């Protein structure tokens, strides 16, 4: 299990190192895409992906970017209260 070794604080700040050190093959299901689609998305964004076993940290370092910047780029973007789930019925 991956851990950051930190207790307390901002949960987002604690989870970023865990996500950026996870291989694409483990990260992709969290983003509801296949590992190959995640790799293709990163490639389209200009990153060199050699394998779905690579981490965002490895991919970012080859590009001179921070792994956190790459993670923010691939996370789903939500705009305030406009976020809707397809399985939630309006009341």
Secondary structure, DSSP 4 states (H G I P E B T S, - for coil): ----S--SS-HHHHHHHHHHTSBHHHHGGGGTS-HHHHHHHHHHTT-----TTSBHHHHHHHHT--HHHHHHHHSPP--GGG---TTPPP-
